[in-house]
Amino acid sequence: MSYKQNVAELIGNTDLLRIPSLSVLTGCEILVKCEFQNPGGSIKDRAALQMVKDAIESGELKQGMTIVEGTAGNTGIGLAVVAKALGYKMLTVMPKGQTPEKEKMIALHGSELMLVDPCPFANPNHFYHTARRLAEENNHYWWANQFENTSNAKAHYKHTGPEIWQQTEGKIDALVSVSGTGGTIGGTSCYLKEQKPDVQIWSVDPDGSGIYHYLKTGEYKAQGSSFTEGIGIMRTVANFAQAKIDKGITLPDQDLVTVSRAVRNNDGLVLGSSSALNLAGALFAAAKSGPGKTIVTFACDAGERSYSKLWNPEFLTEKGIRDDLETIEQMLERYRAMDEDVIVNVTRRG
Ligand SMILES: Cc1ncc(COP(=O)(O)O)c(C=O)c1O
């Protein structure tokens, strides 16, 4: 007999999928790691499992305790899955204004949900500080702390990176990733660079996030805003600090909408918003590197979780975004024609 012992064992070992339309269009192999296959539906299940496993091993997390975490949603869902599978309670602290889809999933997975008003990080009521404070005030709470707890990046160093290496048989030329805590890009880039130092690591950032500016100047500054959720950073956190990044770009929400429609119509994959940004980044990397390369990125979650924003025509109209502004072919041509200066060459900045 061959079976998994519990739901947590379903985490990881996701498929790597070729996106035929974008691969044919660019002449590159555009491959996505199908992280929506995890039982909690997102890449954050991996971080959740590793953080919990390490805390059990170190003795910080004991039976009967409650896991508490501040999150834009997916880490809360991942931790709720792991908590139920391994016998813990879960309390998720989430800012209001994330998609209701994620709020519902957290409750559905049996986590208690505390919604707080969205506010800047410096405000003590920010969801991050609220989760920390709750854990400080209750000794039967354990705070996962996905931003500073490097078990998060370790999950990707131990599993995601090796899976990509094996699935591509080492023929990977570039990895493209968004960052929320930087766990994914941190752990995966470290592993892949150890195997192949010249693999190019691309960071793709939405409007409203400071990573692009940070890579360029060393300072966090952001312009505009984005409807993407769970991604973007405005401070240096321990997981992102591990990332070995070669190139940085920033792309607007309009571009991820265009890619999401092309991939839905041509390939049958309904992407979440961060995944669509990843694929826009992969298209950009293909445009700039020329044909013949193998470019890997992540489908961090699936489209259901972005139903009320990315897939909601009224919402997009309110934001002034069109889903027919340009074709994917026109977008690729625009990327090809773009000045090289829009790319931050991190290694060169040294
Ligand atoms: C949908 C989605 N995509 C991407 C990310 C970013 O992943 P990471 O935290 O590993 O940088 C997150 C969460 O942080 C997320 O929820």
The ligand as a Gaussian input file, in Angstrom:
#p B3LYP/6-31G(d) Opt

LIG

0 1
 C       -0.417000      34.460000      -3.405000
 C        0.968000      34.666000      -2.886000
 N        1.955000      34.746000      -3.775000
 C        3.230000      34.952000      -3.380000
 C        3.555000      35.089000      -2.041000
 C        4.971000      35.379000      -1.677000
 O        5.708000      34.304000      -1.226000
 P        6.901000      34.533000      -0.221000
 O        6.306000      34.928000       1.101000
 O        7.575000      33.204000      -0.148000
 O        7.782000      35.616000      -0.743000
 C        2.525000      35.018000      -1.085000
 C        2.735000      35.182000       0.350000
 O        3.576000      35.669000       0.984000
 C        1.209000      34.796000      -1.511000
 O        0.195000      34.709000      -0.641000

